[in-house]
């Protein structure tokens, strides 16, 4: 097994783009772009890459972060986030909350594909979410289900347990408006 540097990986990735799957002698052409690598090395590295992507998509391993990759901010390629963050600080995006429809689709996918097949649920049922988002939602859902015996302060989307549920779980305490009087507006 040959050793791969980050530069080798970049040349390999560039070769994959230059020579798509339908090109004859693809692996040899890519090997010609990566010094010291044979066509067999390239094919083995490609198989490893496909396996790693599958593991990441299925949620079994986290997406790696490469700290040795400098962020290039030169010329017309500058990206401005409007904040004074340093280049090595990553700003997390806040997630979009799941809708009841997405949660019901999640439950259908969970029933169809089973616990752990987040990739299939994402690709075939909840197409608006990535496998990582589905896995995160599932984790919250199962934690909520385990905590059902404990008193809850408010209802949650995770309280919906079947895809055919049509009535939301009522809150356990009544809400009060700002003046202190109760305000109930239920559609009947």
N, C-alpha and C positions, 0 to 999 in steps of 0.2 A: 504494500500500500504506500503510495507516494504522499509526501507532505505538500500541503497547499498553503500558500501565503495569501494574504488579502489581495495582493496584486494579481496573483494567479486567478483568484475568484473573479476579480473584475474583468480580466481578459476572457475567462470562460463565459461569464454572463454576456459580454459583448459578442462573443462568437455565437452564442445561442440566438441572439437577435439577428445577427448577420446571416445565419444559415438555418432557416426554419426546418421543420420536420420533413418536408417533402423534398429536400435537396439531397441528391445522391452523394454518397461519401461524406455525409454531414459530420460524423465524428472525427474523421481524418482532417477535414477542413478546419474544424474548431481546434484540433490538436496542433495544427500548423500555426495557430495564433497564440498558443500558450507554450512558451519555451520549456523544453524538458519534459513535456507530457506526451504520452502516446494516445492513440485512439481508444485503447482499452482503459487507460487512466480517465479519459474524458467520459466514457460511458459509465464507469463505476461511480465517478463523481456526480454525474447526472442522476443515477439511481439513488444515491445518498440524498441528493437535493430533493427529489420527488418524495422520498420517505420522510424527510424532515418537514416538508411543507404539509404532508398528510397529518403528521403528528401535531403540528401547530394548529391546523384547521380543525382537527378533531377535539382540540382543547386539552390534550394530554400534556403538552409542554407549552411554556410561555414563549412568546416571540422574543428572540434575543435582542439585546441592545448592544450596539457596537460603539464603544467609547473611543475607539481609535479612528473613527471616521470624522474628519473635520467638516464642519458645516461651511459650505462655500457660499459666501455672500459678496460676490463681486459683480461689477457691471450691471447689466439689465436684469440679472437674476436675483437681485436683492429682494428679500421677503421682510416686510415690516409688520410686526404684530401689534405695534402701538404701545408696547410696554418696554421697560428698561431691564428686561431679563438678560442675563449673560448667555452666550452661545451654548454653554453646556447645561443650562437649566431647561428642563422640558416642562412646558405648561400643559397640564392635563385638560382635556376637553370634558365638559360635563355632559353626561349621557342624556339622551332623549327618553322621557318616561315611556314605559310600555302602555299601550292602550288595552282596553278590555278585549277588543277583537284580536289583537296580537297574542294576548295571554290565552284566549280560548284556542287559537290556532296552535300555540305552544302545547296545550294540553292534548290536542288531537295528535300532534307529532309525537308527544311523549308516549301516548297510548300505542301509536303505530310503530315507532322505531325503538322505544325503550329508553331507559335512563342511561345516559352516557353517549348516545349517538347524536351529539349536538350538530355535527356537520350535516347529517341527513335531514334533521329537523329544520335547520337553517336553509338548506338548498331547496327542499321540497315542500315545506309547509309554511314556515314563517320567513318568507323570502326577503322581507324588509330588514332582517337582522342577521348579523354575522354569527358564525359558530361560537365565537368568544362571548358575544352578547347573550346568546341563547344559554350558554353554560353559566354565565353570571346570573341570569334570570332564574335558571333552574336551582342554583345554589340558594338564592334568596327564598324561592318557593318552598324548597324542602325544609329549610330552617324554620320558615313560618308554619309549615305543617307540623313540625315537631313541637312547636311552642303553642299549639292550639289550646292546651290545658291552662296555660298561664293567662292572666287577665290582660287584655289588649286595651290600649288607650284609644285607638282609632281603627277603622276598617282599612283593608288593603286589597289591592288587586290580587295578591297572593292568597286571599281567602277563597277565591273562586276555584273550586276543585274539579268541576266537570265542564266539558266544552258546551254542554247544553243548558247550563245554568242561565236563567234569564233574569233573576232577581238578585240585585247586589245585596251583600250582607249589611243589615242595618247597623248604624253605629250604636255602641253600647251606652253612650250618654248623649243627652240632647245638647245641641249647640245653642248658644245664646248670642243675640246680636249685641252691638256695642252699647245699647241703652240698658241692657240687663234683662229685657223681657224676652220670652221665648218666641221664636218665629218659625213656624212649621209651614212649609209649602210643599205638599206632596201631590204629585199628579195622580189622579185616580181614574 
